[in-house]
Amino acid sequence: MVCLGNICRSPLAEGIMKEKMKRLDLPCFIDSAGTGGWHAGELPDQRSIDTAFKYGINISSQRARQIQMEDLDTFDLIFTMDQSVHKDVLSIAENKDQEEKIYLFLDYAGSSNAPIVPDPYWGQTKEFEATYRLIDQACDQIIARLKKEFL
Ligand code: 4NP
């Protein structure tokens, strides 16, 4: 799960997807990262922590990190939260195998709307709530797709 700072959107996506996989007893390794390294080592944004907590998910043990080219080998699927992040992740890919693993998160989920998870960083708590719901629904759609295609 990749966003810009790895403190707002992708920590939510990591936390939500991990929780769903755990509940379904599906053996997947999920992690998140940012294209930027400014927040490396930091906890998720307090508003993401609070929003996830409201839904029973604790993301406070996550720490931000910057995506590395090696991640594109380690992981089978790389999900990007918006077009700009997508472009930046594609730019660190060194071969076609890596490139082909990179998907816009909402595109992969089959979302009928614009495939962008808006960045709530400059917004208020209500934007974080909307982000949570958007990601939560997309995770359900992605799990349904993974079950059909891989599991
Ligand atoms: P994220 O949000 O990409 O969802 O983690 C942001 C977090 C921090 C910044 C921008 C977006 N920032 O400019 O520091």
Backbone and ligand atoms as CSV (ligand in chain L), in Angstrom:
chain,resi,resn,atom,element,x,y,z
A,1,MET,N,N,0.860,-1.166,0.000
A,1,MET,CA,C,0.000,0.000,0.000
A,1,MET,C,C,0.905,1.227,0.000
A,2,VAL,N,N,0.799,2.055,-1.026
A,2,VAL,CA,C,1.742,3.166,-1.156
A,2,VAL,C,C,1.015,4.499,-1.331
A,3,CYS,N,N,1.399,5.476,-0.494
A,3,CYS,CA,C,0.910,6.843,-0.692
A,3,CYS,C,C,2.123,7.783,-0.698
A,4,LEU,N,N,1.896,9.035,-0.431
A,4,LEU,CA,C,3.000,10.002,-0.518
A,4,LEU,C,C,3.851,9.990,0.766
A,5,GLY,N,N,3.196,10.196,1.899
A,5,GLY,CA,C,3.961,10.344,3.147
A,5,GLY,C,C,4.015,9.106,4.018
A,6,ASN,N,N,3.170,8.113,3.723
A,6,ASN,CA,C,3.024,6.900,4.552
A,6,ASN,C,C,2.641,7.231,5.997
A,7,ILE,N,N,1.841,8.289,6.137
A,7,ILE,CA,C,1.319,8.579,7.483
A,7,ILE,C,C,-0.210,8.699,7.506
A,8,CYS,N,N,-0.854,8.913,6.355
A,8,CYS,CA,C,-2.328,9.070,6.367
A,8,CYS,C,C,-3.046,7.914,5.675
A,9,ARG,N,N,-2.939,7.829,4.339
A,9,ARG,CA,C,-3.739,6.862,3.594
A,9,ARG,C,C,-3.209,5.427,3.657
A,10,SER,N,N,-1.924,5.242,3.318
A,10,SER,CA,C,-1.444,3.849,3.251
A,10,SER,C,C,-1.383,3.152,4.615
A,11,PRO,N,N,-1.160,3.871,5.735
A,11,PRO,CA,C,-1.263,3.155,7.023
A,11,PRO,C,C,-2.680,2.649,7.283
A,12,LEU,N,N,-3.682,3.435,6.850
A,12,LEU,CA,C,-5.068,2.968,6.975
A,12,LEU,C,C,-5.275,1.736,6.099
A,13,ALA,N,N,-4.786,1.811,4.860
A,13,ALA,CA,C,-4.955,0.674,3.942
A,13,ALA,C,C,-4.256,-0.566,4.491
A,14,GLU,N,N,-3.053,-0.385,5.040
A,14,GLU,CA,C,-2.333,-1.526,5.629
A,14,GLU,C,C,-3.123,-2.108,6.807
A,15,GLY,N,N,-3.559,-1.231,7.702
A,15,GLY,CA,C,-4.267,-1.689,8.902
A,15,GLY,C,C,-5.577,-2.372,8.577
A,16,ILE,N,N,-6.332,-1.781,7.654
A,16,ILE,CA,C,-7.645,-2.341,7.295
A,16,ILE,C,C,-7.471,-3.689,6.590
A,17,MET,N,N,-6.543,-3.732,5.630
A,17,MET,CA,C,-6.362,-4.977,4.876
A,17,MET,C,C,-5.843,-6.087,5.780
A,18,LYS,N,N,-4.915,-5.753,6.674
A,18,LYS,CA,C,-4.388,-6.767,7.604
A,18,LYS,C,C,-5.512,-7.341,8.461
A,19,GLU,N,N,-6.367,-6.462,8.953
A,19,GLU,CA,C,-7.460,-6.888,9.821
A,19,GLU,C,C,-8.424,-7.813,9.064
A,20,LYS,N,N,-8.738,-7.448,7.835
A,20,LYS,CA,C,-9.671,-8.274,7.053
A,20,LYS,C,C,-9.049,-9.643,6.739
A,21,MET,N,N,-7.767,-9.626,6.377
A,21,MET,CA,C,-7.077,-10.887,6.053
A,21,MET,C,C,-7.014,-11.785,7.285
A,22,LYS,N,N,-6.771,-11.157,8.430
A,22,LYS,CA,C,-6.696,-11.922,9.683
A,22,LYS,C,C,-8.054,-12.569,9.981
A,23,ARG,N,N,-9.096,-11.777,9.855
A,23,ARG,CA,C,-10.442,-12.305,10.139
A,23,ARG,C,C,-10.809,-13.448,9.207
A,24,LEU,N,N,-10.347,-13.361,7.957
A,24,LEU,CA,C,-10.673,-14.401,6.977
A,24,LEU,C,C,-9.658,-15.539,6.995
A,25,ASP,N,N,-8.617,-15.379,7.841
A,25,ASP,CA,C,-7.552,-16.381,7.938
A,25,ASP,C,C,-6.864,-16.591,6.582
A,26,LEU,N,N,-6.639,-15.491,5.880
A,26,LEU,CA,C,-5.962,-15.555,4.576
A,26,LEU,C,C,-4.480,-15.219,4.763
A,27,PRO,N,N,-3.603,-16.046,4.240
A,27,PRO,CA,C,-2.174,-15.886,4.482
A,27,PRO,C,C,-1.512,-14.880,3.531
A,28,CYS,N,N,-1.623,-13.604,3.834
A,28,CYS,CA,C,-0.992,-12.576,3.004
A,28,CYS,C,C,-0.125,-11.671,3.872
A,29,PHE,N,N,0.997,-11.243,3.320
A,29,PHE,CA,C,1.847,-10.285,4.025
A,29,PHE,C,C,1.583,-8.896,3.449
A,30,ILE,N,N,1.208,-7.990,4.320
A,30,ILE,CA,C,0.818,-6.649,3.877
A,30,ILE,C,C,1.687,-5.616,4.573
A,31,ASP,N,N,2.133,-4.640,3.807
A,31,ASP,CA,C,2.960,-3.572,4.375
A,31,ASP,C,C,2.603,-2.278,3.645
A,32,SER,N,N,3.126,-1.155,4.142
A,32,SER,CA,C,2.882,0.108,3.450
A,32,SER,C,C,4.157,0.939,3.433
A,33,ALA,N,N,4.169,1.921,2.540
A,33,ALA,CA,C,5.331,2.794,2.392
A,33,ALA,C,C,4.880,4.080,1.713
A,34,GLY,N,N,5.748,5.089,1.755
A,34,GLY,CA,C,5.479,6.337,1.055
A,34,GLY,C,C,6.501,6.546,-0.043
A,35,THR,N,N,6.127,7.315,-1.059
A,35,THR,CA,C,7.124,7.646,-2.086
A,35,THR,C,C,8.114,8.673,-1.532
A,36,GLY,N,N,7.661,9.492,-0.590
A,36,GLY,CA,C,8.550,10.467,0.052
A,36,GLY,C,C,9.085,9.928,1.372
A,37,GLY,N,N,10.235,10.427,1.779
A,37,GLY,CA,C,10.851,9.926,3.012
A,37,GLY,C,C,10.793,10.900,4.183
A,38,TRP,N,N,10.054,12.014,4.022
A,38,TRP,CA,C,10.058,13.063,5.047
A,38,TRP,C,C,9.580,12.588,6.400
A,39,HIS,N,N,8.680,11.611,6.405
A,39,HIS,CA,C,8.094,11.177,7.685
A,39,HIS,C,C,8.650,9.827,8.143
A,40,ALA,N,N,9.721,9.372,7.504
A,40,ALA,CA,C,10.274,8.048,7.833
A,40,ALA,C,C,10.516,7.927,9.332
A,41,GLY,N,N,10.079,6.819,9.890
A,41,GLY,CA,C,10.262,6.544,11.313
A,41,GLY,C,C,9.140,7.058,12.192
A,42,GLU,N,N,8.259,7.887,11.602
A,42,GLU,CA,C,7.170,8.464,12.407
A,42,GLU,C,C,5.966,7.534,12.506
A,43,LEU,N,N,5.158,7.754,13.536
A,43,LEU,CA,C,3.872,7.068,13.662
A,43,LEU,C,C,2.936,7.610,12.589
A,44,PRO,N,N,1.861,6.854,12.295
A,44,PRO,CA,C,0.839,7.429,11.413
A,44,PRO,C,C,0.301,8.735,12.007
A,45,ASP,N,N,-0.248,9.563,11.134
A,45,ASP,CA,C,-0.927,10.794,11.562
A,45,ASP,C,C,-1.966,10.446,12.647
A,46,GLN,N,N,-2.022,11.277,13.677
A,46,GLN,CA,C,-2.928,10.988,14.801
A,46,GLN,C,C,-4.380,10.837,14.334
A,47,ARG,N,N,-4.747,11.575,13.281
A,47,ARG,CA,C,-6.125,11.485,12.791
A,47,ARG,C,C,-6.400,10.126,12.131
A,48,SER,N,N,-5.382,9.546,11.492
A,48,SER,CA,C,-5.546,8.187,10.949
A,48,SER,C,C,-5.616,7.181,12.098
A,49,ILE,N,N,-4.749,7.377,13.097
A,49,ILE,CA,C,-4.766,6.461,14.254
A,49,ILE,C,C,-6.149,6.488,14.914
A,50,ASP,N,N,-6.668,7.700,15.138
A,50,ASP,CA,C,-7.956,7.837,15.833
A,50,ASP,C,C,-9.104,7.239,15.009
A,51,THR,N,N,-9.071,7.493,13.702
A,51,THR,CA,C,-10.157,6.992,12.843
A,51,THR,C,C,-10.150,5.458,12.820
A,52,ALA,N,N,-8.968,4.880,12.655
A,52,ALA,CA,C,-8.883,3.411,12.639
A,52,ALA,C,C,-9.336,2.842,13.985
A,53,PHE,N,N,-8.919,3.501,15.053
A,53,PHE,CA,C,-9.244,3.025,16.403
A,53,PHE,C,C,-10.759,2.984,16.615
A,54,LYS,N,N,-11.421,3.993,16.043
A,54,LYS,CA,C,-12.882,4.059,16.133
A,54,LYS,C,C,-13.541,2.803,15.545
A,55,TYR,N,N,-12.869,2.221,14.552
A,55,TYR,CA,C,-13.395,1.009,13.918
A,55,TYR,C,C,-12.732,-0.261,14.471
A,56,GLY,N,N,-12.034,-0.106,15.587
A,56,GLY,CA,C,-11.459,-1.284,16.249
A,56,GLY,C,C,-10.125,-1.742,15.699
A,57,ILE,N,N,-9.435,-0.862,14.950
A,57,ILE,CA,C,-8.139,-1.253,14.376
A,57,ILE,C,C,-7.044,-0.360,14.949
A,58,ASN,N,N,-6.013,-1.006,15.481
A,58,ASN,CA,C,-4.905,-0.252,16.076
A,58,ASN,C,C,-3.744,-0.170,15.077
A,59,ILE,N,N,-3.485,1.030,14.558
A,59,ILE,CA,C,-2.376,1.167,13.587
A,59,ILE,C,C,-1.189,1.907,14.205
A,60,SER,N,N,-1.217,2.065,15.534
A,60,SER,CA,C,-0.187,2.907,16.180
A,60,SER,C,C,1.191,2.243,16.252
A,61,SER,N,N,1.259,0.942,15.927
A,61,SER,CA,C,2.599,0.320,15.939
A,61,SER,C,C,3.290,0.468,14.578
A,62,GLN,N,N,2.592,1.010,13.602
A,62,GLN,CA,C,3.227,1.219,12.287
A,62,GLN,C,C,4.210,2.383,12.348
A,63,ARG,N,N,5.246,2.308,11.521
A,63,ARG,CA,C,6.203,3.412,11.385
A,63,ARG,C,C,6.396,3.693,9.898
A,64,ALA,N,N,6.442,4.965,9.568
A,64,ALA,CA,C,6.547,5.334,8.149
A,64,ALA,C,C,7.907,4.938,7.577
A,65,ARG,N,N,7.888,4.577,6.313
A,65,ARG,CA,C,9.143,4.314,5.600
A,65,ARG,C,C,8.968,4.688,4.137
A,66,GLN,N,N,10.097,4.883,3.488
A,66,GLN,CA,C,10.060,5.232,2.065
A,66,GLN,C,C,10.161,3.954,1.232
A,67,ILE,N,N,9.385,3.897,0.173
A,67,ILE,CA,C,9.439,2.710,-0.690
A,67,ILE,C,C,10.834,2.570,-1.314
A,68,GLN,N,N,11.274,1.324,-1.459
A,68,GLN,CA,C,12.565,1.020,-2.090
A,68,GLN,C,C,12.298,0.193,-3.343
A,69,MET,N,N,13.202,0.275,-4.271
A,69,MET,CA,C,13.050,-0.502,-5.505
A,69,MET,C,C,12.878,-1.996,-5.174
A,70,GLU,N,N,13.565,-2.474,-4.128
A,70,GLU,CA,C,13.501,-3.893,-3.748
A,70,GLU,C,C,12.076,-4.327,-3.373
A,71,ASP,N,N,11.271,-3.363,-2.890
A,71,ASP,CA,C,9.879,-3.703,-2.561
A,71,ASP,C,C,9.142,-4.249,-3.781
A,72,LEU,N,N,9.552,-3.794,-4.941
A,72,LEU,CA,C,8.872,-4.212,-6.171
A,72,LEU,C,C,9.215,-5.663,-6.525
A,73,ASP,N,N,10.252,-6.208,-5.881
A,73,ASP,CA,C,10.536,-7.643,-6.004
A,73,ASP,C,C,9.881,-8.415,-4.864
A,74,THR,N,N,9.931,-7.840,-3.657
A,74,THR,CA,C,9.421,-8.540,-2.467
A,74,THR,C,C,7.924,-8.815,-2.559
A,75,PHE,N,N,7.171,-7.826,-3.052
A,75,PHE,CA,C,5.705,-7.944,-3.010
A,75,PHE,C,C,5.144,-8.367,-4.363
A,76,ASP,N,N,4.023,-9.089,-4.316
A,76,ASP,CA,C,3.374,-9.540,-5.553
A,76,ASP,C,C,2.513,-8.447,-6.166
A,77,LEU,N,N,1.951,-7.605,-5.296
A,77,LEU,CA,C,1.071,-6.531,-5.761
A,77,LEU,C,C,1.435,-5.246,-5.033
A,78,ILE,N,N,1.506,-4.169,-5.787
A,78,ILE,CA,C,1.805,-2.856,-5.219
A,78,ILE,C,C,0.613,-1.960,-5.538
A,79,PHE,N,N,-0.007,-1.405,-4.514
A,79,PHE,CA,C,-1.189,-0.567,-4.720
A,79,PHE,C,C,-0.866,0.895,-4.422
A,80,THR,N,N,-1.147,1.745,-5.397
A,80,THR,CA,C,-0.859,3.174,-5.241
A,80,THR,C,C,-2.152,3.954,-5.021
A,81,MET,N,N,-2.076,4.979,-4.171
A,81,MET,CA,C,-3.294,5.664,-3.744
A,81,MET,C,C,-3.771,6.754,-4.706
A,82,ASP,N,N,-2.879,7.291,-5.530
A,82,ASP,CA,C,-3.324,8.266,-6.539
A,82,ASP,C,C,-2.370,8.252,-7.731
A,83,GLN,N,N,-2.720,9.031,-8.742
A,83,GLN,CA,C,-1.967,9.014,-10.017
A,83,GLN,C,C,-0.531,9.484,-9.846
A,84,SER,N,N,-0.354,10.485,-8.992
A,84,SER,CA,C,0.986,11.037,-8.810
A,84,SER,C,C,1.904,10.015,-8.121
A,85,VAL,N,N,1.360,9.365,-7.090
A,85,VAL,CA,C,2.111,8.304,-6.407
A,85,VAL,C,C,2.398,7.174,-7.396
A,86,HIS,N,N,1.400,6.868,-8.216
A,86,HIS,CA,C,1.537,5.790,-9.203
A,86,HIS,C,C,2.709,6.066,-10.149
A,87,LYS,N,N,2.747,7.295,-10.631
A,87,LYS,CA,C,3.811,7.685,-11.562
A,87,LYS,C,C,5.185,7.566,-10.878
A,88,ASP,N,N,5.245,8.003,-9.629
A,88,ASP,CA,C,6.523,7.960,-8.902
A,88,ASP,C,C,6.969,6.525,-8.612
A,89,VAL,N,N,6.016,5.656,-8.319
A,89,VAL,CA,C,6.400,4.253,-8.063
A,89,VAL,C,C,6.859,3.606,-9.377
A,90,LEU,N,N,6.130,3.898,-10.462
A,90,LEU,CA,C,6.552,3.353,-11.768
A,90,LEU,C,C,7.967,3.803,-12.123
A,91,SER,N,N,8.313,5.010,-11.699
A,91,SER,CA,C,9.620,5.554,-12.073
A,91,SER,C,C,10.784,4.848,-11.361
A,92,ILE,N,N,10.511,4.131,-10.264
A,92,ILE,CA,C,11.620,3.404,-9.623
A,92,ILE,C,C,11.706,1.943,-10.094
A,93,ALA,N,N,10.701,1.527,-10.894
A,93,ALA,CA,C,10.743,0.154,-11.417
A,93,ALA,C,C,11.895,0.023,-12.407
A,94,GLU,N,N,12.572,-1.123,-12.341
A,94,GLU,CA,C,13.735,-1.320,-13.208
A,94,GLU,C,C,13.489,-2.353,-14.302
A,95,ASN,N,N,12.357,-3.018,-14.223
A,95,ASN,CA,C,12.060,-3.998,-15.269
A,95,ASN,C,C,10.548,-4.198,-15.404
A,96,LYS,N,N,10.162,-4.947,-16.414
A,96,LYS,CA,C,8.747,-5.119,-16.728
A,96,LYS,C,C,8.003,-5.902,-15.631
A,97,ASP,N,N,8.697,-6.900,-15.053
A,97,ASP,CA,C,8.070,-7.682,-13.971
A,97,ASP,C,C,7.639,-6.763,-12.834
A,98,GLN,N,N,8.517,-5.851,-12.466
A,98,GLN,CA,C,8.201,-4.909,-11.386
A,98,GLN,C,C,7.062,-3.981,-11.811
A,99,GLU,N,N,7.169,-3.450,-13.013
A,99,GLU,CA,C,6.132,-2.515,-13.504
A,99,GLU,C,C,4.742,-3.139,-13.489
A,100,GLU,N,N,4.690,-4.416,-13.850
A,100,GLU,CA,C,3.385,-5.078,-13.994
A,100,GLU,C,C,2.706,-5.393,-12.677
A,101,LYS,N,N,3.410,-5.201,-11.572
A,101,LYS,CA,C,2.807,-5.436,-10.245
A,101,LYS,C,C,2.155,-4.182,-9.686
A,102,ILE,N,N,2.350,-3.054,-10.352
A,102,ILE,CA,C,1.921,-1.773,-9.782
A,102,ILE,C,C,0.532,-1.401,-10.306
A,103,TYR,N,N,-0.402,-1.259,-9.386
A,103,TYR,CA,C,-1.786,-0.931,-9.738
A,103,TYR,C,C,-2.278,0.256,-8.915
A,104,LEU,N,N,-3.127,1.063,-9.536
A,104,LEU,CA,C,-3.883,2.037,-8.743
A,104,LEU,C,C,-4.840,1.239,-7.857
A,105,PHE,N,N,-4.759,1.494,-6.570
A,105,PHE,CA,C,-5.542,0.752,-5.577
A,105,PHE,C,C,-7.023,0.658,-5.966
A,106,LEU,N,N,-7.634,1.786,-6.292
A,106,LEU,CA,C,-9.073,1.780,-6.585
A,106,LEU,C,C,-9.385,1.182,-7.956
A,107,ASP,N,N,-8.441,1.259,-8.884
A,107,ASP,CA,C,-8.614,0.593,-10.181
A,107,ASP,C,C,-8.687,-0.909,-9.971
A,108,TYR,N,N,-7.743,-1.422,-9.183
A,108,TYR,CA,C,-7.688,-2.867,-8.942
A,108,TYR,C,C,-8.964,-3.330,-8.250
A,109,ALA,N,N,-9.497,-2.446,-7.388
A,109,ALA,CA,C,-10.727,-2.777,-6.663
A,109,ALA,C,C,-11.952,-2.736,-7.571
A,110,GLY,N,N,-11.796,-2.184,-8.773
A,110,GLY,CA,C,-12.916,-2.093,-9.705
A,110,GLY,C,C,-13.850,-0.944,-9.398
A,111,SER,N,N,-13.299,0.076,-8.764
A,111,SER,CA,C,-14.128,1.223,-8.409
A,111,SER,C,C,-14.642,1.914,-9.663
A,112,SER,N,N,-15.917,2.284,-9.628
A,112,SER,CA,C,-16.495,2.925,-10.810
A,112,SER,C,C,-16.216,4.435,-10.826
A,113,ASN,N,N,-15.763,4.946,-9.684
A,113,ASN,CA,C,-15.470,6.379,-9.625
A,113,ASN,C,C,-14.028,6.656,-10.041
A,114,ALA,N,N,-13.605,7.908,-9.927
A,114,ALA,CA,C,-12.216,8.252,-10.240
A,114,ALA,C,C,-11.299,7.427,-9.324
A,115,PRO,N,N,-10.266,6.803,-9.907
A,115,PRO,CA,C,-9.458,5.863,-9.125
A,115,PRO,C,C,-8.435,6.547,-8.200
A,116,ILE,N,N,-8.897,7.503,-7.428
A,116,ILE,CA,C,-7.974,8.263,-6.586
A,116,ILE,C,C,-8.463,8.273,-5.144
A,117,VAL,N,N,-7.578,7.905,-4.221
A,117,VAL,CA,C,-7.896,8.074,-2.801
A,117,VAL,C,C,-7.403,9.472,-2.432
A,118,PRO,N,N,-8.326,10.433,-2.235
A,118,PRO,CA,C,-7.890,11.809,-1.978
A,118,PRO,C,C,-7.042,11.894,-0.715
A,119,ASP,N,N,-6.037,12.767,-0.773
A,119,ASP,CA,C,-5.144,12.923,0.371
A,119,ASP,C,C,-5.846,13.752,1.459
A,120,PRO,N,N,-6.068,13.157,2.645
A,120,PRO,CA,C,-6.789,13.894,3.686
A,120,PRO,C,C,-5.874,14.765,4.543
A,121,TYR,N,N,-4.566,14.759,4.252
A,121,TYR,CA,C,-3.575,15.384,5.132
A,121,TYR,C,C,-3.910,16.831,5.480
A,122,TRP,N,N,-4.377,17.580,4.495
A,122,TRP,CA,C,-4.666,19.000,4.725
A,122,TRP,C,C,-6.106,19.216,5.172
A,123,GLY,N,N,-6.862,18.145,5.340
A,123,GLY,CA,C,-8.279,18.245,5.681
A,123,GLY,C,C,-8.548,18.122,7.173
A,124,GLN,N,N,-9.807,17.875,7.475
A,124,GLN,CA,C,-10.261,17.751,8.865
A,124,GLN,C,C,-10.542,16.275,9.159
A,125,THR,N,N,-10.976,16.028,10.382
A,125,THR,CA,C,-11.276,14.653,10.787
A,125,THR,C,C,-12.270,13.996,9.842
A,126,LYS,N,N,-13.237,14.767,9.333
A,126,LYS,CA,C,-14.256,14.153,8.467
A,126,LYS,C,C,-13.650,13.629,7.152
A,127,GLU,N,N,-12.589,14.244,6.693
A,127,GLU,CA,C,-11.915,13.729,5.490
A,127,GLU,C,C,-11.261,12.371,5.788
A,128,PHE,N,N,-10.756,12.227,6.997
A,128,PHE,CA,C,-10.141,10.945,7.381
A,128,PHE,C,C,-11.199,9.850,7.467
A,129,GLU,N,N,-12.348,10.228,7.944
A,129,GLU,CA,C,-13.469,9.278,8.018
A,129,GLU,C,C,-13.850,8.822,6.602
A,130,ALA,N,N,-13.951,9.783,5.675
A,130,ALA,CA,C,-14.300,9.446,4.285
A,130,ALA,C,C,-13.214,8.566,3.664
A,131,THR,N,N,-11.958,8.876,3.971
A,131,THR,CA,C,-10.839,8.084,3.452
A,131,THR,C,C,-10.929,6.655,3.980
A,132,TYR,N,N,-11.213,6.542,5.265
A,132,TYR,CA,C,-11.338,5.210,5.869
A,132,TYR,C,C,-12.397,4.386,5.140
A,133,ARG,N,N,-13.562,4.991,4.947
A,133,ARG,CA,C,-14.673,4.254,4.330
A,133,ARG,C,C,-14.358,3.845,2.890
A,134,LEU,N,N,-13.728,4.761,2.171
A,134,LEU,CA,C,-13.344,4.470,0.785
A,134,LEU,C,C,-12.373,3.287,0.740
A,135,ILE,N,N,-11.367,3.335,1.607
A,135,ILE,CA,C,-10.352,2.269,1.630
A,135,ILE,C,C,-10.972,0.956,2.102
A,136,ASP,N,N,-11.832,1.043,3.097
A,136,ASP,CA,C,-12.462,-0.157,3.647
A,136,ASP,C,C,-13.259,-0.899,2.571
A,137,GLN,N,N,-14.038,-0.135,1.815
A,137,GLN,CA,C,-14.853,-0.749,0.764
A,137,GLN,C,C,-13.962,-1.347,-0.339
A,138,ALA,N,N,-12.925,-0.603,-0.704
A,138,ALA,CA,C,-12.018,-1.084,-1.754
A,138,ALA,C,C,-11.303,-2.358,-1.302
A,139,CYS,N,N,-10.947,-2.442,-0.024
A,139,CYS,CA,C,-10.283,-3.658,0.478
A,139,CYS,C,C,-11.203,-4.864,0.323
A,140,ASP,N,N,-12.480,-4.688,0.601
A,140,ASP,CA,C,-13.435,-5.793,0.411
A,140,ASP,C,C,-13.467,-6.227,-1.055
A,141,GLN,N,N,-13.467,-5.239,-1.952
A,141,GLN,CA,C,-13.528,-5.560,-3.385
A,141,GLN,C,C,-12.245,-6.263,-3.835
A,142,ILE,N,N,-11.119,-5.815,-3.295
A,142,ILE,CA,C,-9.837,-6.431,-3.657
A,142,ILE,C,C,-9.772,-7.867,-3.138
A,143,ILE,N,N,-10.222,-8.084,-1.916
A,143,ILE,CA,C,-10.209,-9.447,-1.366
A,143,ILE,C,C,-11.083,-10.364,-2.224
A,144,ALA,N,N,-12.232,-9.868,-2.648
A,144,ALA,CA,C,-13.109,-10.686,-3.500
A,144,ALA,C,C,-12.375,-11.056,-4.796
A,145,ARG,N,N,-11.654,-10.104,-5.348
A,145,ARG,CA,C,-10.897,-10.362,-6.589
A,145,ARG,C,C,-9.743,-11.345,-6.343
A,146,LEU,N,N,-9.014,-11.147,-5.242
A,146,LEU,CA,C,-7.883,-12.035,-4.929
A,146,LEU,C,C,-8.377,-13.469,-4.722
A,147,LYS,N,N,-9.505,-13.593,-4.049
A,147,LYS,CA,C,-10.044,-14.941,-3.790
A,147,LYS,C,C,-10.321,-15.653,-5.119
A,148,LYS,N,N,-10.873,-14.899,-6.079
A,148,LYS,CA,C,-11.205,-15.470,-7.377
A,148,LYS,C,C,-9.947,-15.825,-8.165
A,149,GLU,N,N,-8.941,-14.922,-8.098
A,149,GLU,CA,C,-7.794,-15.077,-8.993
A,149,GLU,C,C,-6.639,-15.884,-8.409
A,150,PHE,N,N,-6.490,-15.843,-7.078
A,150,PHE,CA,C,-5.284,-16.456,-6.495
A,150,PHE,C,C,-5.556,-17.517,-5.438
A,151,LEU,N,N,-6.655,-17.410,-4.708
A,151,LEU,CA,C,-6.771,-18.226,-3.491
A,151,LEU,C,C,-7.701,-19.444,-3.694
L,1,4NP,P1,P,-0.323,10.518,2.867
L,1,4NP,O1,O,-0.579,12.065,3.241
L,1,4NP,O2,O,0.397,10.503,1.536
L,1,4NP,O3,O,-1.698,9.952,2.752
L,1,4NP,O4,O,0.487,9.933,3.992
L,1,4NP,C1,C,0.442,13.004,3.308
L,1,4NP,C2,C,1.216,13.075,4.436
L,1,4NP,C3,C,2.192,14.050,4.540
L,1,4NP,C4,C,2.392,14.927,3.504
L,1,4NP,C5,C,1.612,14.859,2.366
L,1,4NP,C6,C,0.641,13.896,2.272
L,1,4NP,N1,N,3.376,15.951,3.624
L,1,4NP,O5,O,3.454,16.802,2.724
L,1,4NP,O6,O,4.146,15.945,4.590
